[in-house]
């Protein structure tokens, strides 16, 4: 009987650390989803429920497979929902980011993904004297 990869990780590694890092990973994915959904115009477009066809037209999508991926990620994170082909914003973070008065929150998301991501990505190289990008 084959053991699933999930149980193999739990058996062979530190289960507490696994769950902690899994939670961190989900938070990171959520942050990246929120950034992509804002940057692409997806969240503003979903101010009203829309079909995928409507989103393709509204967002001028040229690569529908990327739209599919971000929609599925949003659903898996609980930020979006899909019912009978209609997509809606579901998560409280995404709802908050749709409101203009929450520009500071949008700035936090943008900084987390762009600035802080870059600042830490090549940290070891820069620590050892490498050039700043």
C-alpha positions as CSV (number, residue, x, y, z in Angstrom):
1,X,0.0,0.0,0.0
2,X,1.5,3.3,-1.1
3,X,1.7,6.1,1.4
4,X,0.6,9.5,0.0
5,X,3.3,12.2,-0.3
6,X,1.6,14.2,2.5
7,X,1.9,11.3,5.0
8,X,5.5,10.6,3.9
9,X,6.4,14.2,4.7
10,X,4.7,14.0,8.1
11,X,6.5,10.7,8.8
12,X,9.9,11.7,7.7
13,X,10.1,15.3,8.7
14,X,9.1,17.7,11.5
15,X,5.3,17.7,11.4
16,X,5.0,21.0,13.3
17,X,7.4,22.8,11.0
18,X,5.6,21.3,8.0
19,X,2.2,22.8,9.1
20,X,3.8,26.1,10.0
21,X,5.6,26.4,6.6
22,X,2.4,25.2,4.8
23,X,0.5,28.0,6.5
24,X,3.2,30.5,5.5
25,X,3.2,29.2,1.9
26,X,-0.6,29.7,1.7
27,X,-0.2,33.2,3.0
28,X,2.5,33.9,0.4
29,X,0.3,32.5,-2.4
30,X,-2.6,34.6,-1.2
31,X,-0.4,37.7,-1.3
32,X,0.7,36.9,-4.8
33,X,-2.9,36.2,-5.9
34,X,-4.1,39.5,-4.5
35,X,-1.3,41.4,-6.3
36,X,-2.0,39.7,-9.6
37,X,-5.7,40.2,-9.3
38,X,-5.2,43.9,-8.6
39,X,-2.5,44.4,-11.1
40,X,-4.4,42.7,-13.9
41,X,-7.7,44.4,-13.1
42,X,-9.4,41.2,-12.1
43,X,-10.6,42.5,-8.7
44,X,-12.1,45.7,-10.1
45,X,-13.7,43.7,-13.0
46,X,-15.4,41.5,-10.4
47,X,-17.1,44.4,-8.8
48,X,-20.1,42.6,-10.4
49,X,-20.2,38.8,-11.0
50,X,-18.9,37.9,-14.5
51,X,-18.5,34.9,-16.7
52,X,-15.1,33.9,-18.0
53,X,-16.0,35.1,-21.4
54,X,-16.9,38.5,-20.0
55,X,-13.6,38.6,-18.1
56,X,-11.6,37.7,-21.2
57,X,-13.2,40.7,-23.0
58,X,-13.0,43.1,-20.0
59,X,-9.4,42.4,-19.2
60,X,-8.3,42.0,-22.9
61,X,-6.9,38.6,-22.2
62,X,-4.6,37.1,-24.8
63,X,-3.5,34.1,-22.7
64,X,-6.7,32.5,-21.3
65,X,-4.7,29.7,-19.6
66,X,-3.2,32.3,-17.3
67,X,-6.7,33.7,-16.5
68,X,-7.8,30.1,-15.8
69,X,-4.8,29.6,-13.4
70,X,-5.4,32.8,-11.5
71,X,-9.2,32.1,-11.2
72,X,-8.5,28.6,-9.9
73,X,-6.0,29.9,-7.4
74,X,-8.4,32.5,-6.2
75,X,-11.1,29.8,-5.8
76,X,-8.7,27.5,-3.9
77,X,-7.7,30.3,-1.6
78,X,-11.4,31.2,-0.9
79,X,-10.9,34.7,-2.4
80,X,-13.2,33.9,-5.4
81,X,-16.1,31.7,-6.0
82,X,-17.6,30.2,-9.1
83,X,-21.2,29.1,-9.5
84,X,-22.8,28.1,-12.7
85,X,-20.0,29.8,-14.7
86,X,-20.2,33.1,-12.8
87,X,-17.2,34.3,-10.9
88,X,-17.6,36.5,-7.8
89,X,-15.3,37.9,-5.1
90,X,-15.8,36.0,-1.9
91,X,-12.9,36.7,0.4
92,X,-12.8,39.6,2.8
93,X,-9.3,40.6,1.7
94,X,-10.3,40.8,-2.0
95,X,-13.5,42.7,-1.1
96,X,-11.5,45.2,0.9
97,X,-9.1,45.7,-2.0
98,X,-12.0,46.5,-4.3
99,X,-12.8,49.6,-2.2
100,X,-10.9,52.8,-3.2
101,X,-10.6,53.9,0.4
102,X,-8.3,50.9,1.0
103,X,-5.5,52.1,-1.3
104,X,-3.1,51.7,1.6
105,X,-3.9,48.0,1.8
106,X,-3.3,47.7,-2.0
107,X,0.0,49.4,-1.4
108,X,0.9,46.9,1.2
109,X,0.1,44.0,-1.1
110,X,2.2,45.6,-3.9
111,X,5.2,46.2,-1.6
112,X,5.1,42.7,-0.3
113,X,5.2,41.1,-3.7
114,X,7.4,43.6,-5.6
115,X,9.8,45.4,-3.2
116,X,10.2,42.9,-0.4
117,X,10.3,40.0,-2.8
118,X,13.2,41.6,-4.7
119,X,14.9,42.7,-1.5
120,X,15.2,39.1,-0.2
121,X,15.5,37.2,-3.4
122,X,19.2,37.8,-4.0
123,X,20.0,38.6,-0.3
124,X,22.9,36.1,-0.1
125,X,24.6,37.4,-3.2
126,X,24.3,41.0,-2.0
127,X,25.4,40.0,1.5
128,X,28.7,38.8,0.0
129,X,29.2,42.1,-1.9
130,X,27.2,41.5,-5.0
131,X,25.7,44.5,-6.8
132,X,22.3,45.9,-5.8
133,X,19.8,45.6,-8.5
